[in-house]
């Protein structure tokens, strides 16, 4: 009976070791997902903000700007031309910023999809491993149960033989 207990204890130890390993792997996967979501995604957004700010300042920092004297009678037509040029420059800056933002967003989505696929693959591997280990434990438990049944039958047979002799 003592051998049966040690074998069962060994199986239980292996099973709990496997469950503990599975918990560790799950924690690692969760940590990777947290890192990707909160660290890598945040960096992309920070890069976008920096690029947008720098582009606007680069366009407006011409130091060798020529100054023009203002004449009262031609003030309105020049003002209209300046407004149109300003609007055009703003539109161009906005378009450039939107294009960069879309490119960064596409990059982030691609990387997120890659991580998602990798996590799915790892989850499938873990799932398959769990199924295999569960089947092994199930088979081992069945074998032990059959051994215990056969031992019990032998003892019952032996006991019944003693009772007939008495």
C-alpha angles and dihedrals in degrees: 000000000000091000090054092054095050092050091049091046090051091051091049091049090051091047094051090045088054092048090049091050090050090052090051092050090049091051091051092050090049090049091051091050091049091049093050094046100042104028108030096037091048091053092054092052091049090051090051092052092049093049093049094050094046094050093055093048093047092058095050100043102084104141097186093066118155119229122219128205114239120234115199097225097051096041097102098052092048090047090054090049091049091049091050092048090047092049091048092050091048092049090049092049092048092049091049092048092048091050091051091047092051091049092050091046091051090050091050092048091050092050091046090052090050091051091045091053092047091051091049091051092049091047090052091050091050091046091052091047091050091050092050093048092046090052091049092050091046091052092046091050090049091051092049091047090051090049092050091048093050091047090050091049091051092050092047090049091048092046093048089051090055093050092053091052092053 
